[in-house]
Amino acid sequence: MLSGLLGSKKGKQIEGTVVLVKKKNCFDFTDVGVSLLDRASECLGRGVSIQFISASKFDRAKGKLGKPAYLEKWITKSPDLTAEKFEFKVHFEWEEEVGIPGAIFIKNKHPNEFFLISLTLKNVPLVGESEIHFPCNSWVYPTNRYEEGRIFFSNKIYLPDKTPDPLRRYREEELSKLRGDGIGNRQLEERDRVYDYAVYNDLNNPKKYNRPILGGTVGGEIKYPYPRRGRTGRSLVKSDPVYESRVKLWPPVLYVPRDEEFSPLKNADFVTFGFKSLTKVVRPALKSRLCEEFDSFDEVLDLYEGGFKLPKTLLKAVSHLIPLQKLKEVFRIDGEELLRFQKPQVIRDNKNAWMKDEEFAREMLAGVNPVKICCLQDWPVKSKVDGSICKISEDDLEKNLEGRSIQQAIEDKKLFILDYYDDFIPYLRLINTTATEDISSKVHPRAYATRTVLLLKNDETLKPLAIELSLPRDGDCDGTPQVYLPAEQGVEKWIWMLAKTYVAVNDSNYHQLISHWLLTHAVIEPFVIATNRQLSVIHPIFRLLAPHFSDTMKINALARQSLVNANGIIESTFLPGKYSMEFSSKVYKNWVFRDQALPADLLKRGMATEDSTSPHGLNLAIKDYPYAVDGLDVWFAIKTWLQDYCCFFYESDEAVQQDNELQSWWKELIQVGHGDKKDDQGWPQMKNREELIESCTILIWITSGLHAAVNFGQYPYGGYILNRPTITRRYMPRKGTPEYEELKSNPEKALLKTINSKDQAINVTAVLAVLSRHSFTEAYLGQADISDWISDKEPLQAFERFKESIRKIEERIERDNNDLRLKNRHGPVNMPYTLLYPSSEPGLTGMGIPNSISI
């Protein structure tokens, strides 16, 4: 029957529309050389050819190839869609012997690569269909760089055992190419599409710095466990061949598989605001003042309100690096060439409200690091590292418990704790006796491990009751913790302010190295690699996860080059210095995949209890906990969408077990990508639909909601260095010392001498401005059109329901942010909690949930 229908259409022409993006200058006719090369290629018949691959007819165990057709009017074509996108027509001769197109085979005989977005076929002689769409979204290099052309499949999704037989070999061969040869004895090049694993041996030059390799075994021991990164194949350092050589250029030429590169627009945007680029502008502008300290809080505010003059010679010198118009997107530069940072949201309404105890506590629930605070469940608090007991006494707390005992307050879930003792105490001796290696800003950190106990008041706000500052037992220091209580006047007020500052520094460092870098960027990279190595592009889970992995490998590669590398920005401006990445490795040792689910995290921290009568089955310990309230809505919206999606493709638990690609994916993730954690008991076994849905929900939550919550508030909260300093340089002053007298006579200056120097503060502020920006190409959660990559009706309808749930979440957040009873949503600084508001405009907005970890 089908062959008869196809036969009746023999001789018919099928029209195709190709959409692609030019390589820089590839189609720019002001570039005479490129234009002539393209013209010559076309005249010699070396154009862009496309052939159908049959999904219904065999040719030597593979789908039969149709006759080639060529993109038309290549030479004379001008942009039809945007300044970068082009549309070309292509006409195919319908061939009965080829049958139903299931994929295309494309060859690029031009001298330049191009980014192929899609091919859409119209009037295809198929029963019930008039159009077939091929989503490509990949760079197509000239054939002289490959042994053969490229294959792209249609937007029809198949489990491996349901793939049309003529397409199976193509499916398997494509995956084999992406895995590479596994030998790793050559440097991978831009045109390569190889996804493979490597340990973190690329962070330093061993001739200059001594940093451990993170990940893998040394002498049979896993000393520094870590997720794997993408392999580059760069040469090893000759003097110490366990380390990979570094790239010295800026912008750096860093290998990631070609389709993991930023888009041309985003790449230009990011290079403009790159970490090194901004510091090259800011540091020279303040060169004459970098060795000075801030003298007052007003001088810090000058960075936003007063500004400083940029020499014309400097502007001219950096114009090739950052155009003035681009500078204005991060800084405010007026006609007098005064450079000012944009005022962070935390000081826009009230420049002093950040100092209040209520705001200090609120940011643990609605700030940039709302994932560490715990409900206090045992007293006294005991360290799991050294067994020491918290020195905050019952008397210190019970005077503020309104007649309750500590045990009663714990039972009533009225006490909470922000505990950094076990995280920092093992490293404090090293941190406090080591100067940063950055010659331009040698700093001797002086810090404590902190514990903060807080009371939940009747209005759902938190009140800090006591802070414990601890040092390790060492030499003259007996390690006895110091306990500080709130005070509102005199020198005691400033002693309390300093105690909160040491807590803020612990929190800033844990946030950047753990909550942000490790628990989103680093742990996700192995998933990106394994997904491309083991799941075909037409696998339903690949199509589901791919949008949530966009740009992650590239941003991580850039971070390893300039942010988390030896003597990089983090080491030079954050407390742990050269121990920063080692510090994150120790935390990864206790990382459990299942615990990354938001409900599991809240239950583990005691911030929620299971309750079938409550929304989402959880009863929050603090009802006005903005991160949890908004996050749970986002979490369950994602999970509902995934339940519909996964159950459409997997009709039973057996289907999950029998999916060989899925099982290989999960096995490789555990055994290789997170190989240092392969023996943990916290991994789902991937034996049923429930485990598949939960695992994919965790991945999409990490890449979207969690990353948004811990990333895009960095500048709004931390862009004002007094609110979230990253380092302390002096210990708490003691009575009878000059530092104590200075605190009495000039408390602002004393505090400023304790935290980041001016140089460090400005570098941190500039970098946070980069990290907190949304690009113009950002794709936000629940706002895409997935019909580009899927054609099945039921999943498309399920996604529309997901989009509607995201819209309702936005409406609910807006209502809550206008509810004056919910004090934690604004706080004294009058800054609404919008970090989990799904949509956003480009720039420094403090809102928006991108699909992926793209910055």
C-alpha positions in Angstrom: 0.0 0.0 0.0 2.7 2.5 1.0 4.9 1.7 -1.9 2.0 2.3 -4.2 1.4 5.7 -2.7 5.0 6.6 -3.0 5.2 5.4 -6.5 2.4 7.6 -7.6 4.6 10.6 -6.6 7.6 9.6 -8.6 9.2 12.6 -10.4 7.8 15.1 -7.9 10.2 17.7 -6.6 10.4 18.4 -2.8 11.3 21.9 -1.7 13.5 22.4 1.3 14.4 25.5 3.3 17.8 25.6 4.9 18.5 28.1 7.7 22.1 28.7 8.7 24.4 31.2 10.4 27.5 32.5 8.8 30.9 32.2 10.3 32.4 35.6 10.8 33.1 37.1 7.4 32.1 33.8 5.7 29.3 35.6 3.8 30.5 39.1 4.2 31.0 40.5 0.8 33.2 43.3 2.1 35.7 40.4 2.7 36.9 40.1 -0.9 39.1 37.1 -0.3 36.4 34.9 1.3 33.9 36.0 -1.3 36.2 35.1 -4.2 36.9 31.7 -2.6 33.2 31.0 -2.3 32.6 32.0 -5.9 35.4 29.8 -7.1 34.0 26.9 -5.1 30.6 27.3 -6.6 31.9 27.7 -10.2 33.9 24.5 -9.7 30.8 22.6 -8.5 32.0 22.5 -4.9 29.0 23.8 -3.1 26.9 22.5 -0.3 25.2 19.3 -1.1 22.4 17.4 0.8 21.2 13.9 0.3 18.3 12.1 1.9 18.9 9.0 4.0 16.1 6.6 3.9 14.2 5.5 7.0 12.4 2.8 5.1 14.7 1.3 2.5 18.0 -0.5 2.9 21.3 -0.3 1.0 23.9 -2.7 2.5 22.5 -2.7 6.0 22.1 1.0 6.1 19.5 3.5 4.9 19.6 4.2 1.1 21.1 7.5 0.0 19.2 9.8 -2.4 20.7 11.9 -5.1 22.4 15.1 -4.0 20.8 18.5 -4.2 22.5 21.8 -3.8 21.8 25.0 -1.9 20.7 27.6 -4.4 22.0 31.1 -5.0 24.8 30.8 -2.5 26.9 33.5 -4.1 24.2 36.2 -4.5 22.3 35.5 -1.3 21.8 38.2 1.3 20.4 37.8 4.8 16.7 37.1 5.0 16.1 36.6 8.7 18.6 38.6 10.7 22.0 40.1 10.3 23.5 36.6 10.7 20.9 34.1 9.7 20.4 33.1 6.0 17.7 31.1 4.3 18.5 29.0 1.2 16.2 27.0 -1.0 17.1 23.5 -2.1 15.0 21.2 -4.4 15.2 17.4 -4.2 14.0 14.9 -6.8 11.6 12.5 -5.2 12.9 8.9 -5.6 10.6 6.0 -4.9 13.6 3.7 -4.3 14.9 6.0 -1.5 11.6 6.0 0.4 10.9 8.0 3.6 13.6 10.5 4.6 14.7 9.9 8.2 18.0 11.8 8.1 20.1 13.9 5.7 23.8 13.6 4.7 25.4 17.0 4.1 28.8 17.9 2.5 30.3 21.4 2.7 32.8 21.9 -0.2 33.3 25.6 0.6 36.5 26.7 2.3 34.7 27.9 5.4 32.5 26.3 8.0 29.0 27.4 8.8 26.4 26.8 11.5 23.5 24.8 10.2 20.3 25.5 12.1 17.8 23.4 10.3 16.3 22.0 7.1 12.6 21.9 6.6 11.0 19.8 3.8 7.6 20.7 2.3 5.2 18.6 0.2 6.8 15.4 1.1 4.8 12.5 -0.4 4.1 10.8 2.9 0.8 9.7 4.3 -0.5 12.1 6.9 2.5 14.5 6.8 3.2 17.5 4.6 6.4 18.6 6.3 9.5 17.1 7.8 11.9 19.1 10.0 15.5 18.4 10.6 16.9 20.3 13.7 20.7 20.5 13.1 22.2 23.2 15.3 25.8 22.3 14.6 28.8 23.6 12.8 29.5 22.0 9.4 33.2 22.1 8.4 34.6 21.7 4.9 34.8 18.1 3.7 38.6 18.5 3.3 38.8 18.4 7.1 36.7 15.2 7.4 36.8 11.8 5.9 33.1 12.2 5.1 30.2 14.6 5.5 27.8 15.1 8.4 24.5 13.3 9.3 21.5 15.0 10.8 18.3 13.2 11.9 14.7 14.5 11.7 12.8 15.7 14.8 11.3 12.2 15.2 12.5 10.7 18.5 13.1 7.0 19.0 14.2 4.7 21.7 17.1 2.5 20.5 14.9 -0.6 19.9 12.3 1.4 18.1 14.6 3.1 15.7 13.8 2.3 12.0 16.2 -0.4 11.0 17.8 1.6 8.1 18.8 4.3 10.6 20.3 2.1 13.3 23.8 1.9 11.9 23.9 5.7 11.3 22.7 6.2 14.9 25.5 4.0 16.2 28.2 5.4 14.0 27.4 9.0 15.0 27.8 8.1 18.7 31.1 6.3 17.9 32.5 9.5 16.3 31.5 11.6 19.3 33.4 9.3 21.7 36.6 9.5 19.7 39.4 7.0 19.9 39.8 7.3 23.6 43.6 7.3 23.3 44.1 11.0 24.1 47.6 11.3 22.5 46.8 14.4 20.4 45.5 17.8 21.0 41.9 18.1 20.0 41.2 20.9 17.5 38.3 23.3 16.9 36.7 21.1 14.3 36.8 18.0 16.4 33.5 16.8 18.0 35.0 14.5 20.6 33.6 14.3 24.1 35.9 12.6 26.6 37.0 12.9 30.3 40.0 14.2 32.1 41.0 15.0 35.7 41.6 18.6 36.9 45.3 18.7 36.0 45.1 21.9 34.0 44.8 24.5 36.7 48.4 25.5 37.2 51.9 25.6 35.8 53.9 23.3 38.2 57.0 25.4 37.6 55.4 28.4 39.3 52.7 26.9 41.6 52.1 23.8 43.6 48.5 22.6 43.3 47.3 19.1 43.6 45.6 17.3 40.8 41.9 17.0 41.5 40.2 13.7 40.6 41.6 10.2 40.1 43.9 8.1 42.2 47.5 8.7 43.3 49.2 5.5 44.5 45.9 3.7 44.5 44.3 6.4 46.8 41.7 8.9 45.9 43.1 11.8 47.9 41.3 14.7 46.1 38.0 13.4 44.7 36.4 15.5 42.0 34.1 15.4 39.0 35.7 14.9 35.7 36.1 17.7 33.1 36.2 17.6 29.3 39.4 16.3 27.8 41.4 18.7 25.5 44.4 16.6 24.6 46.7 19.5 25.2 50.3 18.5 25.7 51.6 17.7 29.1 54.2 19.8 30.9 57.6 18.3 30.1 59.1 19.0 33.6 56.1 17.4 35.3 54.1 15.3 32.8 51.2 14.6 35.1 50.0 18.2 34.5 48.4 19.6 31.3 50.0 22.6 29.7 48.2 26.0 30.1 46.9 28.4 27.4 48.5 31.8 27.7 46.4 33.8 25.2 43.4 36.1 26.0 40.9 35.4 24.8 42.1 31.9 25.1 41.8 29.2 22.5 40.3 26.5 24.6 39.1 23.2 23.2 35.6 22.2 23.8 33.6 20.1 21.3 32.6 22.6 18.5 28.9 22.5 19.3 29.6 23.4 22.9 31.1 26.8 21.8 29.2 30.0 22.5 27.2 31.4 19.7 29.0 34.1 17.8 26.9 36.8 19.4 27.4 35.4 22.9 31.1 34.8 22.4 31.6 38.5 21.4 29.6 39.5 24.4 31.5 37.3 26.8 35.0 38.2 25.5 34.0 41.8 26.0 33.1 41.2 29.6 35.6 38.5 30.3 37.2 38.3 33.7 40.6 39.5 32.5 39.1 42.2 30.2 37.3 44.0 33.0 40.2 43.9 35.4 42.4 45.3 32.6 40.1 48.3 32.5 39.5 48.8 36.2 42.9 48.2 37.7 44.8 50.8 35.5 42.0 53.3 36.2 42.8 53.0 39.9 46.5 52.3 39.7 47.5 55.3 41.7 45.0 54.3 44.5 45.3 50.5 44.5 47.7 50.4 47.5 45.4 52.5 49.6 42.7 51.4 51.9 39.1 52.6 51.8 38.9 55.2 54.5 35.1 55.2 55.0 31.9 53.6 53.9 31.2 56.7 51.8 34.4 56.0 49.9 33.1 52.6 49.0 29.8 54.1 47.9 31.9 56.4 45.6 32.4 53.4 43.4 28.7 53.7 42.5 27.7 57.3 43.3 30.9 59.4 42.7 33.0 57.4 40.3 36.5 58.1 39.2 37.9 59.7 36.1 39.2 57.5 33.3 42.3 58.9 31.5 41.6 59.3 27.8 44.9 57.4 27.1 43.4 54.4 29.0 40.2 54.5 27.1 42.1 54.6 23.8 44.4 51.8 25.0 41.5 49.5 25.8 39.1 50.4 23.0 40.3 47.4 21.0 39.4 45.2 24.0 36.1 46.7 25.2 34.2 49.3 23.2 32.9 52.3 25.2 29.3 51.3 24.5 29.9 47.9 25.9 31.6 49.3 29.0 28.4 51.3 29.7 26.4 48.1 30.0 28.4 47.2 33.2 29.6 50.6 34.3 28.1 54.0 34.1 30.3 56.3 32.0 29.2 59.8 31.4 30.5 62.6 29.2 33.3 63.4 31.7 34.5 59.8 31.4 33.7 59.0 35.0 33.6 55.3 35.6 31.0 54.0 38.1 29.8 50.6 38.9 26.1 50.1 38.7 24.6 50.4 42.2 23.8 46.9 43.6 20.2 46.4 44.5 21.1 45.8 48.2 21.9 49.5 48.6 19.6 51.1 46.1 16.8 51.8 48.5 18.8 52.3 51.7 22.5 52.4 51.8 22.7 51.4 55.5 20.0 48.7 55.9 22.4 45.9 55.0 24.0 46.4 58.5 20.8 45.4 60.4 20.6 42.0 62.1 17.3 41.3 60.4 18.9 41.7 56.9 22.0 39.7 58.0 19.7 36.8 58.9 17.2 37.3 56.0 19.9 36.7 53.4 20.4 33.2 54.7 16.8 32.5 53.4 16.6 34.9 50.5 20.1 35.9 49.6 22.6 34.5 47.1 23.4 31.5 49.3 20.1 30.3 50.8 21.2 26.6 50.8 23.3 26.3 53.9 21.1 27.3 56.9 19.7 24.4 58.9 17.1 23.9 61.6 18.9 23.2 64.8 18.0 19.7 65.8 20.6 18.7 68.5 22.2 20.5 71.4 25.0 21.1 72.1 26.3 21.2 68.6 29.2 18.8 68.1 31.8 18.8 65.3 32.0 15.8 63.1 35.6 16.7 62.3 37.3 17.0 65.7 34.5 16.2 68.1 34.6 19.7 69.7 31.6 21.1 71.4 30.1 24.5 70.4 30.9 27.0 73.2 27.7 29.1 72.9 26.1 28.5 76.3 22.5 27.9 77.2 22.5 31.2 79.1 23.6 33.0 75.9 20.5 31.7 74.1 17.8 31.3 76.7 17.7 35.0 77.7 16.1 35.5 74.2 13.9 32.5 74.1 10.9 34.1 75.8 10.9 31.6 78.7 11.6 28.5 76.6 14.4 26.1 77.3 16.8 25.3 74.4 15.2 21.8 74.2 11.7 23.3 74.0 12.8 25.8 71.3 14.4 22.9 69.3 11.2 20.9 69.6 9.1 23.9 68.5 11.5 24.4 65.5 12.4 27.9 66.7 16.2 27.6 66.5 18.3 27.6 63.3 22.1 27.5 62.7 24.5 28.6 60.0 27.4 26.3 60.8 30.8 26.6 59.0 33.0 25.0 61.6 33.5 21.7 60.0 34.0 23.2 56.6 36.7 25.7 57.5 38.5 24.5 60.7 40.6 21.9 58.8 42.0 24.6 56.6 42.3 27.6 58.9 45.9 26.9 60.0 46.9 26.8 56.4 44.9 29.8 55.4 46.0 32.0 58.3 49.7 31.3 57.8 49.8 31.7 54.0 49.9 34.9 51.9 48.3 35.0 48.5 50.8 34.5 45.7 49.6 37.4 43.6 52.6 39.7 43.7 50.4 42.8 43.1 48.2 42.1 46.1 50.0 40.1 48.8 47.5 39.5 51.5 47.8 37.6 54.8 44.3 36.2 55.5 43.1 36.2 59.1 39.9 34.3 59.5 37.7 32.1 61.8 35.4 29.2 61.4 32.0 30.4 62.4 28.7 29.2 63.9 25.7 31.4 64.1 22.5 30.5 66.1 19.3 32.2 65.2 15.8 32.5 66.6 12.6 32.3 64.4 10.4 35.1 65.6 6.6 35.2 65.4 6.7 37.3 62.2 8.7 34.5 60.5 11.9 36.6 60.5 15.1 35.4 62.0 17.1 37.0 64.8 20.7 36.2 65.3 21.3 35.2 69.0 25.0 34.4 69.1 28.1 34.0 66.9 31.0 31.6 67.7 34.4 32.3 66.1 36.9 29.5 66.3 40.6 29.0 65.5 42.5 25.7 65.4 44.7 24.8 68.4 48.1 26.0 67.3 51.1 27.3 69.2 50.0 30.1 71.5 46.4 29.7 70.4 44.5 27.2 72.6 41.6 27.0 70.2 39.1 28.2 72.7 36.2 29.7 70.6 35.1 33.2 71.2 31.4 33.9 71.6 29.8 37.2 70.7 26.3 38.5 71.4 24.2 41.3 69.7 24.9 44.8 70.8 23.4 48.1 69.7 25.8 50.8 70.9 29.4 51.7 71.7 32.4 49.6 70.8 30.4 46.4 71.5 28.1 47.3 68.5 31.1 47.3 66.2 32.5 44.1 67.8 29.2 42.5 66.9 29.4 44.0 63.4 32.9 42.4 63.0 31.6 39.1 64.2 28.9 39.2 61.5 31.6 40.1 59.0 33.5 37.0 59.7 30.3 35.0 59.2 29.7 36.8 55.9 33.2 35.9 54.7 32.7 32.2 55.5 29.4 32.4 53.7 30.8 34.2 50.6 33.6 31.7 50.2 31.4 28.6 50.7 28.9 30.1 48.3 31.4 30.8 45.5 33.5 27.6 45.8 30.8 25.1 46.8 27.2 26.2 46.3 28.0 27.9 43.0 31.1 26.3 41.4 31.2 22.8 42.7 27.5 22.0 43.2 26.4 23.4 39.8 29.2 23.9 37.3 31.6 21.1 38.2 29.1 18.3 39.0 27.2 18.9 35.8 30.1 18.7 33.3 30.3 14.9 33.5 26.6 14.7 32.7 27.2 16.9 29.6 30.0 14.6 28.4 28.3 11.3 29.1 25.0 12.5 27.4 26.8 13.2 24.2 28.9 10.0 24.3 26.1 7.6 25.1 22.7 9.0 24.1 22.0 9.5 20.4 20.6 12.9 19.3 17.3 11.2 18.5 17.1 9.6 22.0 14.2 11.2 24.0 16.5 11.8 27.1 19.1 13.5 24.9 16.6 15.8 23.4 15.2 16.5 26.9 18.5 17.4 28.5 20.4 19.0 25.7 18.9 22.5 26.1 19.9 22.3 29.8 23.5 21.6 29.0 24.0 24.5 26.5 27.3 26.5 27.0 28.3 24.7 30.2 31.4 23.1 29.0 32.6 26.4 27.5 32.0 28.5 30.6 33.7 25.9 32.7 36.7 25.8 30.4 36.9 29.6 30.7 36.6 29.4 34.5 39.5 26.9 34.7 41.6 29.3 32.6 41.0 32.5 34.6 38.8 32.1 37.6 39.5 28.9 39.5 43.1 28.4 38.2 46.3 28.8 40.3 46.7 32.5 41.2 43.5 33.2 39.3 40.8 35.5 40.4 39.3 33.2 43.1 42.7 32.5 44.7 43.7 36.1 44.6 40.6 37.5 46.2 38.9 34.8 48.2 39.8 33.5 51.7 41.2 30.0 51.0 43.7 31.3 48.4 45.7 28.5 46.9 43.7 26.0 48.8 40.5 27.0 47.2 39.9 24.1 44.8 41.3 21.6 47.3 38.8 23.0 49.8 36.0 22.2 47.3 37.3 18.7 46.8 36.9 18.0 50.5 33.2 19.0 50.3 32.7 16.9 47.1 33.8 13.9 49.1 30.4 14.0 50.9 28.4 14.9 47.8 25.4 12.6 47.2 23.5 12.8 43.9 20.0 12.0 45.4 20.5 14.8 48.0 20.6 17.4 45.2 16.8 17.1 44.8 15.3 20.2 46.4 12.9 18.3 48.6 15.6 15.9 49.8 17.9 18.9 50.5 15.3 20.7 52.6 14.5 17.5 54.5 18.2 16.8 55.2 18.7 20.4 56.6 15.6 20.1 58.7 14.1 23.0 56.8 11.0 20.9 56.0 9.2 17.8 57.1 7.1 15.4 55.2 3.4 16.2 55.4 0.9 14.8 52.9 -1.6 17.5 53.7 0.8 20.3 52.8 1.5 21.8 49.4 4.0 19.5 47.5 3.9 17.1 50.5 6.3 19.2 52.6 5.8 21.4 55.6 8.4 24.2 55.7 9.9 25.0 59.1 9.9 28.6 58.0 6.8 29.4 55.9 8.3 32.6 54.6 11.5 31.0 53.2 11.5 32.5 49.7 14.1 30.2 48.2 12.2 27.1 49.3 8.7 28.5 48.5 9.7 29.5 44.9 12.1 26.7 44.4 9.5 24.0 45.3 7.1 25.4 42.8 9.7 25.3 40.1 10.9 21.8 41.1 7.4 20.3 41.0 6.6 22.1 37.7 9.7 20.5 36.2 8.9 17.1 37.7 5.3 17.1 36.4 6.5 17.9 32.9 9.1 15.1 33.1 6.6 12.6 34.3 4.4 13.3 31.3 7.4 13.2 28.9 9.2 10.1 30.2 6.0 8.1 30.6 5.1 8.8 27.0 8.4 7.2 25.7 8.8 4.6 28.4 5.5 2.6 28.8 6.9 0.5 31.6 9.8 0.0 34.0 11.0 -2.8 31.8 11.4 -0.3 28.9 13.9 1.7 31.1 15.9 -1.5 31.9 16.0 -2.5 28.2 17.2 0.8 26.9 20.9 0.0 26.2 21.8 3.6 25.5 20.2 4.8 28.7 21.9 2.1 30.8 25.3 2.8 29.2 24.8 6.5 29.9 24.1 6.0 33.5 26.8 3.5 34.0 29.4 5.7 32.5 28.3 8.7 34.5 28.8 6.8 37.7 31.9 4.7 36.8 33.8 7.5 34.9 32.2 10.9 35.0 31.8 10.8 38.8 34.3 7.9 39.1 35.6 9.0 42.5 32.1 8.5 43.9 31.2 5.3 42.1 31.1 3.2 45.2 28.6 5.6 46.9 25.2 4.2 47.8 23.4 7.4 46.8 23.1 6.7 43.1 19.7 5.6 41.6 20.0 2.3 39.9 18.1 3.4 36.8 15.8 0.4 36.9 12.4 2.1 36.7 10.6 5.1 35.4 10.5 6.7 38.9 14.3 6.7 39.1 14.6 8.1 35.6 12.1 10.9 36.3 13.8 11.8 39.6 17.3 11.8 38.1 16.3 14.0 35.2 14.4 16.4 37.5 17.5 16.7 39.6 19.7 17.5 36.6 17.3 20.1 35.2 16.8 21.6 38.6 20.6 22.0 39.1 21.1 23.5 35.7 18.2 25.9 35.9 16.6 26.7 39.3 19.5 26.0 41.6 22.1 27.7 39.4 19.9 30.8 39.0 19.3 31.0 42.8 23.1 30.9 43.6 24.4 32.9 40.6 22.3 35.9 39.5 22.2 37.5 43.0 26.0 37.7 43.2 26.2 41.3 42.0 22.9 42.5 43.6 24.1 41.3 47.0 27.8 40.9 46.7 28.6 43.9 44.4 28.6 46.0 47.6 31.7 44.5 49.2 30.7 45.6 52.7 27.7 43.3 52.5 29.5 40.2 51.3 33.3 40.6 51.7 35.4 37.6 50.5 38.4 37.9 52.8 39.4 39.1 56.3 42.9 40.3 57.0 42.8 40.9 60.7 41.6 39.0 63.8 39.0 40.3 66.1 40.7 43.1 68.1 41.3 42.6 71.8 41.1 45.1 74.5 44.3 47.0 75.1 45.6 46.7 71.5 45.9 49.5 69.0 43.4 47.8 66.8 40.8 47.9 69.6 41.4 51.6 70.1 41.0 52.2 66.4 37.7 50.3 66.5 36.5 52.7 69.2 37.7 55.9 67.5 37.2 55.1 63.8 35.1 52.0 63.5 34.4 52.2 59.8 38.1 52.4 58.9 38.8 49.5 61.3 36.2 47.3 59.6 37.5 48.3 56.2 41.1 47.4 57.2 39.7 44.0 58.2 38.0 43.0 54.9 39.1 43.2 51.2 41.6 45.8 50.2 40.6 48.3 47.7 42.3 46.4 44.9 40.6 43.2 45.8 37.2 44.8 46.3 37.2 46.3 42.9 38.3 43.1 41.2 35.6 41.1 43.0 33.0 43.7 42.1 34.0 43.7 38.4 34.0 39.9 38.2 30.6 39.6 40.0 29.2 42.0 37.4 30.3 39.5 34.7 29.0 36.4 36.5 25.6 38.0 37.2 24.7 39.2 33.7 22.2 37.6 31.4 23.3 37.5 27.8 21.1 38.7 24.9 20.9 35.1 23.7 19.7 33.6 27.0 17.0 30.9 26.8 14.8 30.8 29.9 13.0 27.9 31.6 9.7 27.0 30.1 9.8 29.6 27.3 11.2 27.7 24.4 9.4 26.2 21.4 10.3 22.5 21.6 8.5 21.7 18.3 11.9 22.2 16.7 13.2 19.0 18.2 10.1 16.9 18.8 7.1 16.1 16.7 5.0 13.9 19.0 1.7 15.5 20.0 1.4 14.4 23.6 4.9 15.7 24.8 4.2 19.0 22.9 0.9 19.3 24.8 2.7 18.4 28.1 5.2 21.2 27.5 2.5 23.7 26.9 1.1 22.8 30.4 4.6 23.3 31.8 4.8 26.7 30.2 1.5 27.6 31.7 2.7 26.4 35.2 5.8 28.6 34.8 3.6 31.6 34.0 1.5 31.0 37.1 4.7 30.7 39.2 5.6 34.2 38.0 2.2 35.6 38.9 2.4 34.0 42.4 5.9 35.4 43.0 4.7 38.9 42.0 1.8 38.6 44.5 4.0 37.4 47.3 6.5 40.2 46.7 3.6 42.6 47.1 2.5 41.0 50.4 3.9 43.1 53.2 3.3 40.3 55.7 6.0 38.3 54.0 8.9 40.2 55.4 11.7 37.9 54.2 10.7 38.7 50.6 12.0 42.3 50.9 13.8 42.8 54.2 15.1 46.1 55.5 16.9 46.7 52.2 13.5 46.6 50.4 14.9 44.2 47.8 12.2 41.8 46.4 13.2 38.2 46.1 13.2 37.5 42.3 16.1 35.1 41.8 13.7 32.3 41.0 11.4 34.5 38.9 11.7 32.5 35.6 11.9 35.3 33.0 14.2 38.2 32.6 15.6 40.9 30.3 19.3 40.9 29.4 21.8 42.4 31.8 22.1 42.7 35.6 18.5 42.1 36.6 18.7 39.8 39.7 16.0 37.6 38.2 15.5 34.9 35.5 16.0 31.1 35.3 18.1 30.2 32.2 17.7 26.7 30.9 21.4 26.0 31.5 24.5 26.9 33.3 25.7 29.3 30.7 27.6 31.9 32.8 
